[in-house]
């Protein structure tokens, strides 16, 4: 293991260091990690910059794919032969404990990126027509994969709880659909283990029909209320944020569709001008009269200018 944590002298924040064996001793480096700044991106690549404490030594850098536990392909393409050889040498000295530590630093950084991003800056993908035709609910952590996640312990086992919300324009519902899932490695989709419906205005909890739960609803409620102070305020704020993200993405989608419709005539079997790769007849043809209507955008106007600060658990 070459990476370790040292407490910062004043701030109290964790400081990442690397100690690399060399001829005659050990070289110590202060390290920083980065992460993709896109809040909806699921990639787990990071560049580790290592700044030597000993004068005269050169800065070192390695790009890593934390999922593959190896050199990041983008780093490999751009690095010089010397930098690549140095990176491979560092990789050979690393073990699983090093990657686990880097995982935690990368997740903390991506989590901050997700939670601090303004809704207007988040360019998420939505099935707009299905949402507005059938009120398809949206999961907070599907939109923001590294965002805050609820976690509970039930019967001695660890679970995560994913919250899903309605974002259909004009809907005033205050319900959230909670899916209870076995906790697994972050970024992997676990097997569903049941769900409940919660009204965050009235604090009403109900088991969703046909969704067997791993525990009693009362036990889940007790766990979530005790481990997430201000639970109902957090659910309300997360719903508001998801709706605001959808409102901004919806406006961009309307503008894109209008641009397509305003272009020169396109044949039914021609590639769609929106760039989806589909044929026009299977993509934007007819969408002008389908579920996504410009007239309802006024209902989302308050969300386009809303602030969405979410209270977080201590």
Secondary structure, 3 states (H helix, E strand, C coil): CCEEEEECCCCCCEEEEEEEEECCEEEEEEEEECCCCCCCCCCCEEEEEEEECCCCCCCEEEEEECCCCEECHHHHHHCCHHHHHHHHHHHHHCCHHHHHHHHHHHHHHHHHHHHHCCHHHCCCCCCHHHHHHHCCCEEHHHHCCCCCCEEEEECCEEEEEEEEECCCCCCCCCEEEEEEEECCCCCCCCCEEEEEEEECCCCEEEECCCCCCCCCHHHHHHHHHHHCCCHHHHHHHHHHHHHHHHHHHHHHHHHHHHHHHCCCCCCCCCECCCCCCCEHHHCCCCHHHCCCCHHHHHHHHHHHCCCCCCCCCC
